[in-house]
Amino acid sequence: MPYLIPAGTVVTLVGLVLLVVCMLKIGRAKKAGLSDDEMRAVLQSVVPMNLAALLLSGLGLMVVVLGIILG
């Protein structure tokens, strides 16, 4: 099971990169001074990506822990 730790690390890093992308999108929207409706639209578009990023990060960490336990 030596491949679990690197695979889990890659999945976790992809999730973290997506989280940073979400933060940057929201930061740009705040700086742009959008109206309430425009800001709501931006936030609604970021929520699915944010949830996917959290899921990937959590699953990746679980795979890493599983690789450590089985290794």
N, C-alpha and C positions, 0 to 999 in steps of 0.2 A: 503493500500500500504506500510506497514512497511517492507516488504521483499525486496523492490527495493534498498534501501541504502546498506544493506549488500551484496546483489548480485552484485551491481555495483562496490562496493569496491573490491570484490574478482576478478572480471573481470579486473579491473584497475591494481591490484597487479600482476596478471598473465602477463599482457602486460608489466609492468615494469620489471618483472623478465626476460622476453624474451629480452627486450632491453639490460639488463645487460649481458645476454648470448651473444648477438651480439657483444657488446663492448669487451667482453673477447676473443671471437674468433678472432676478428680483431687485438686486442692487441697481442695475441699469434702469429698470422701470421706476424705481423711487427717485433716482436722479433726474429722470426725464420730466417729472412733475405732471404725470398723467392725471386725467380726471378720475373720479371714483369708478365709473363704469369701465374705463380703459384699464385701470389698475386691477379691477376685479377680473377682467378677461385675461390679463396676463397671469394673475395668480391661479385662475382656474386652469390655464394651460400648463402651468408648472406642477400642479399637484400630482398628476399621474406619473410624471417623470420622477418626482421626489419619492413617491411611494415605491416605484420600481427600484430606485437607487437604494432605498432602505432595505428592501427585500434582498437585493443582490448582496449588499454588505453583510446582512445577517446570515444568509445562506453560506456565503464564503467563509465567514468566521466559524460557522458550524462544521463545515468541511475541514477546515484547518484543525479544529479541536478533535474531530473524528480521526484525522490522519495522525495526530499526536498520540491519541489513545491507542489506536491500532498499530502504531509504529513502535 
